[in-house]
C-alpha cells in the first residue's frame, strides 16, 4: 500500500530506518544494558531501609521547633544546635552497630554576615564517611549524597518562629541518614560521603563550604546527589504518583556560564578563581565537540535513572535536563559550579502550602511544613533509588580516560579508542550509543579488554559513550569521545 501523504511517507521511512538499525545491532551481537544481572548485594540494603525509622527521624527533627540556620545553638531541645547534635548521635550509633566503619565528623566554619545572615554565624556540616577500597590512593573516587537540616518559615530571616521543616528538608536528611546506616556494612571501591548540611535556605552555605574544601583538596568527587523536598507524592492541584520522582541533571555548559562563588557572603579566593579556570578548560572541549548533552552530570543522571528503574521495577525517574526548578536552587549547585557532576532529587509534584509557610489555618486550609503531610513510605522508596545508584557506581571502575572517535576518514563505520585503565576492578569495556535527542542509551556492546574497536554503525548518526566494566558487571559513567581529527 502506497503512502498517500508526505507525513505517511516520512513515518514509513523512519520505521524502515529504525528496523534496519535494529537488524544491524542484532546481527553484530549488540545487547541492551538491561540484560546485566542484578547484584545480589543490593537487595539486603534495600530491605534495610525502614519507612518507620524515617518517620521517627522526620518527626524528631520537626519537634525541634525551628532549625533555622541562625536559631538557638545552646538548647538541647530547640533550634539548629540541638538538631545537629542529635543527627551526629544517630550516625555515631549507626557506626557503632556496623563495626565502626562510618567516620562521623562535625565540620564547623564561620559564615560572615550578609544578605540572609544578620551577623557572623557558626555553621556545622554533619558528615559520615564510609571509606572505600580506593581511599587514600591517587585513584580514590568519592560519591556524595546530602540533605539539608536547616528549615525556615515565610520570613527567611526569622530565626525564632516555628519552622518544623518536615518535608523541606527533614525528609532528605532522614533519607541520607537511613542510606548511611543501610550501606555501612557493605564494602565499596569508591568512598561514600553522607552529609547533613545547614544554611541551604540562607544561600546553600553548608554545601558550598564542603564543595569549596573538596575542590581545594582536589578531591575526585565523581558524583553528588542532593535530596531536597522528597517527602510527598501529592501536588497542590490534586496530582498523585507514589512511584515517580524528579531528577534534575544539567551538565553546566562552561561556554555560557561562569564558574564563580555564587552563594556565599564572602568573595571567591584567587585559588578558587584559578581552579574554576582550570575546570572550564576541562569541560569546554566536550561542549565545543557536541558533547553538551554528555557532560559528567548528564552521564551521572543517566546512570541514576537506569539503575533506579532496574532495581525498583515500576518506579519512574523523570530525568529533567535543567539545573533545578524555576525560582529555586539546591545544594547540588555549589558542586556543579565547581565542575563536579551533581544532581537534585525531588518529589514529582509539590504542595506549596506546606513549603516556606508560617504555621496557620486559613479558610479551613492548614499551612505549614508538618510531618502529617509527609508520606514516609515514599521517602523510603526515594532513599532506595539513591542507594542503588550510589552502590552500583561505587562498585564500578573509574571512568574511561582519553576517549576518542576516529574522524580522520569518511566511513560509515565508527572507530573508537581510549587509554587502558589500571583500575584493579576492571574486567573490560563497553561501547554504548543512542540517537540524538534520546536521553538514555539505546544500545550497547561489550568489547573485552581492547582499547580500540570498530563498529558497523555510523558515527555521523549516533551519539557514543565508552564505559569501563567491573568484574561484577558494574559499568562506570560513560565517557564522551572527542574527535580524533586529521
N, C-alpha and C positions, 0 to 999 in steps of 0.2 A: 504494500500500500504506500503510495507516494504521499509525502507531507504536503499539505495544502497551504500552509502559511510559513513565513520566514521564521516565526517562533517555533513551529513544529520542526522545521528543518534544523534549526540551531539545537533544539533539545535532542534530536536524533544524533546529531554529530557529537555532542557531548557524551551521550550514552555510549556510542561506539568507541570514543577515545578512552573512556573510563574502563570499558570492557577490555580493550586491548592492553591498557596498563595493568589491569588485574591479571590478565593471562601472562604477561611478561614477568610479573612479580612471582606468580606461582611457578612458572617454568624455571625461574632462576633459584627456586628454593627459599624464597623470602617468607618470613613469618611475622606475625604481629607480636608486640611485647606481651600481650595478654596471655600468650602461651607459656610464659615463665611460671613455674610452680610457686605457690605461696610459701613463705618461710615459716616453718612450724614454731620458731621462737617468738613470733609476733602474737599469736593467739593468747598465751598466758598473760602478756602485758595488757592486751585489750580487756581481758576478763578482770584484771586487777583494778581497772578504772571504775570507781564507785560513784554513782549518782548520789547516794545517801551521804557519802563523805563530802562531795562537792557541795551539797545543800548545807551541811553543817558549816563548812568553811565560809560560804557566802553569808549565811545568817550571822556568823560570828563577826565577820568584817563589817557588815551593816550595823551591828549592835554597838560599834564604837562611836556612833552618833554622827561624827564627821571625820573624814580622813583628808580634809583639805591640806594641801602642802604646807601652809603656814599655821596649821592648827596646833593644839597642845601637844608637847612632846614629853611632858613630865608625868602625866596621869597614866595609871595602869589600866584605865577602863574607858578612856575617851581620847580621841584625837589620833593623829598620824603616828605619834611616837609609840603609843600602845599597840597600834596595828602592826607596825614593822617589827616590834619585838615579838609579837605573837606569831607572825609569819616565820621569823627566824627560829623560834622554838619548835614550830611544827616541822620545819625542814630538818632541823637537827634531830628531832625524834625519828623522823623517817630515815635519816642517815644511820642512826643507831640500830634501827631494825633491819637494815640491809647491809650490815657489815662495815659501816663507816666509810663507804665509798663516795658518798656525796660530801663535797667540801663546801661548807656553808660559811659565807663571809658577809659582813656588813661594810659596804664601801661608801664612806661618807665624803661629802665635799660641800663647800660653801658656795652658794649661788648669790651673786650680788643683787642689790635692789634693781628693779626695772619695771617694765610696763605692767607685769602681773604679780610682782612681789614688792611690797612697800618697804622692806628692809632686807639686809643680808640674812640668808636663811640656810641652815644646815639641812641638806637632803641626804638620804641614805638609800642606796640600791641594795636590796637583799638578793644575794646571788648564791645559787647552789650549782657547783660544777662537778660533772661526772667525767673524770679524765678517761680518754680513750687510749687505745694501744699506741697511737701516734703521738701522744702527749710528750712534750719535751724534745721532740725531734724536729729537724728542719722541715719535715713534710707535715707537721701537725695541722690537721683540719679542725675547724671549730664551727659548730652549729648552735645557734642561739634562739631561744624562744622566750617571749616575755608577755606579761600583763602588767597594767599599772594599778597600783593600790591606792592612789590618791582619789579623792572624789570632790564634787562641787555641787552647789545648787545654782539658782538662776544668776546670782551675782558672783562672778568668778573671784572676786576679792573678799568675799565673806568667809572668814576662817572660823566662825563660831556657830553659824546657823546649822540646822540639821541637814546633813547630806549623806544619806546611807549608801548611795552608790552601789546598789546590789548588782545591777547589770553593767554599769559603767563605773569601775570595771572590776568589781569583786568577781564577776563571772570569769574573766580572763585570768585573774590572779589565782583563783581556785583551780582552774584547769591546768595552769602551769605547775602548781604545787602537786596536783594529782599525777601529772605526767612524770615529774621528778621522782616521785615515790614508785610509780609503776615501772620505770625504766632503770632504777638504781641497781637492780640485781643482775642486769644483763651486761655483757661485755661488748664494746663497740670499738671500731677503729678510730672514728672521729671523737673529739671531745664535745660533750653536750653541756651547754650553759643554760640554766633555768633562772630567769630573773623576775623579780617583782620590783617595779621601779616607781618612784614618785615624780611629781612635777609635770605629768603629762598635760594636765589642764592649765598649767601655767606656761606652757611652751615646750613640751617634750623634753624637759630638762634632765631627768634621770637617764633616759635612753641616750640623750645627746652626750652626756658626760662619759657613759660607758663606751659609746662608739668612738668618741674622741680619743680615749685612752687606748682603745683597741687599735686604731689607726697609728697612733704614736708608737705603739709597740710592734707595729707591722704584723698584727695577728692575721692569720689566714682564715677569716670568717667566710665560710663558703655559702652560708645561707642564714637568714634571720627571719623569724616569724613573730609578729605581734598579734595577740588575741585581744580584741577590744570590742566590747558590746557583742558578746556571743551567747546571751542568756535567754533569748526568746525566739521562737519561730513564728510569732504573730506580728502583724503590722497594724498601724492605727487605722487602716482602711478595711480591716476585716481579712487581710491576706493571712494565709497559714500554710506552712510547709515544713514539717518537722524533720525532713530528710534532705535538707538543702542548706548550703552556706555560700557566702561570697568570699572569693579570694582575689584581692586587688594586687595586681602584679604589673608594674610599669618598669621597663628596663632602664629608664633615665637616660635620655639621649644627651650626651655631653656637648653636642654641637649647638643645641638650643638652650641649654640651661647652664648656669654657673654652679660650681661646687663650692659653696660657702657655708659658713656657720649661720643658719637662718633663725634659730630659735632661742639661743642663749642671750643673756643680758650682757655678756662680755664679747668684745670683738674677736675675730679669728686671729690666731697667732701666726707669726711668719712661718713657723714649721707647718701649720695646718694649710696655709695658702700654698706652700711649695708642694705638700703632699697632694693637694687637690689638683694641682697642675700635672703631677705625675699620673694620677688616676685618669684625668682627661686624656692623656696621651695613650693610655692603655685601652680605653673604651672607644675612642674616636675612630680608629681604623675599622672596628666592627660596624659602626653606624655608617661610615662612608662606603663600605663594601656591600651595603644592602642588608646588613645584619641588625638593623634597628629593632626588629621583632625577635631577635635571637641573642640579646644580651643576657648576662647571667641571671638577672631577675626573672626574665621570661622562661628561661630554662628551669629555674627553680620552681616557678609556678606550674609549669607542665608536669614536673615530677610530682609535686604535691597532689595535683588533681588526679593524675594517673594512679598513683599508689593509694590514695584515699578511696577512690571508687573501686579499686580492685579488692581491697581488704574489707570494705564495708559495702557489700552489694546492696543496691537500692538507694544509696546515699549519693547525692549530686553535688559536685563542687563547681560553682559558676566562676570560671576564670575570667576576670574583668581586667582588660589592659588599660588600667588607669591607676594613678598613684593612690587615690583614695576617693571617698565620696565628695561631692561638691560641698564647699564651705567647711570641710572637716579635714583633720590630719591626725596621724597616729605615730606611734613610737618607732615604726619602721623607717620613717623619713630621714632621721639623722644617719642611719646606716646607709640608706640609699644614696644620700648626698655625699657620702664618703667612699662611694664606689663599691659597696657591698651589695650582694643580692639580698633584697629584703622585701617582704610582702606583709599584707594585713589580712587577717581573717575576721569576718563579721557575720552576724546573723543575716538571713535572707531579706528580711523586711525590718522596719523599725517603727516603734511606737514612741513618738517624740513627746508624748505626755509623761513618759517615765524616764526622760533624759534631761539633765541640767534644769530641773524644776524644783522650786520650793514645795515642800510638803503642804498640800491643801486639798480641799474638795470644793469644786465649783460646778453648779448645775448638775449635781449628782455624779460628777466625774472625779475620780481620785487622781491627783497629780503627784509625781514623785517617784524616785527610783528605789522601790521597795522590793524585798525578797518575794512577796506574794505574786509579783509579775514576772518571775523567773521560772523557766522550765528546766529543772535540774537534770532531767534525763537528756534533754537536748544538749546542754553544756557538756555532759559526759561524752556524747557522740562526737561533738566538735573536738574535744580533747583527744579522742581516739583517732580522728583524721590527722591531727597534728602528729600524734605519736607514730603512726605508720609511716608518714612522710619522713620524719626525722630518723627513725630506726633504719629504714631501708637505705637511706642516703648515708647514714653513719656506718653501715656495713659495706658500702661501695668503695671502690678505689678513688683516688684523686682524678679530677677531670683530665682529659687528654690535652697535651700541650702542642703548640705549633701545628694545629690542624690547617691543612691546605687543600684547595681544589685546583687541579691542574687545568688552567685556562690558556695554555700556550698553543693549542691546536684546535681546529674546527672539527669536532666529532659529535656524534650522537650518544656517546658513552659518557660516563663520569669516572674520573680517576681521582682518588683521594689519598692523601698521605699525612703522616703525623710522626711525632717523635716517640720513640719507645719509652714506656714508663718503667721506672724502677720500683713501683709500689709493690710491696710483698703480697697484697691482696689480689693482684692482677691475675686473671685467668684467660684474658683475650679481649677482643674489641668488637664493637657492634656499630654498624652504619644504620642511621635512621633517616627517614625523609618524609616530607609532606608536600602537598600542593600549596602554592602561595595563597594566603588568606585563610588557611585552615590552622586552627590553634594547636591541635595535638598531632603527634607523629602518626602517620598512617601506615608506614611500612618499616620493616627492619630486617637486617641480615647480619648474623654473627659471622665474623670473618677470621676468627682464630687469633694467633699471635703475630700476624703480619702487620706491617706499618705502611703498606701501600696496596691499594686494591682498585680494580676497575669493575664497574657495574654496568650492565646494559640498560641504563636509564639516562635520560638527557639531563645534563647539568643546567641547561637553559630552561627547563620546565619545572624543576623541583627544588625545594629547599632541603639541604642535607645537614646532618649533625653526626658527630662521632662520639661514642661513649666507651669508657673502659668498664670491663665486667669483672666482678669478684668471683672467687671460687664457688660461692653460694649462689651466684647468678644475679647479684645486685648490680645495677647499672649506675655509673656516675652521671652527673649532669652532662648534657650534650655540649660539645664544643663546636662552634660555628666555624667552618673552614674559610679562611681568607683566600682570595685568588692568587695562584702562582702564575704570574704573567711573564711574557717574553722579556 
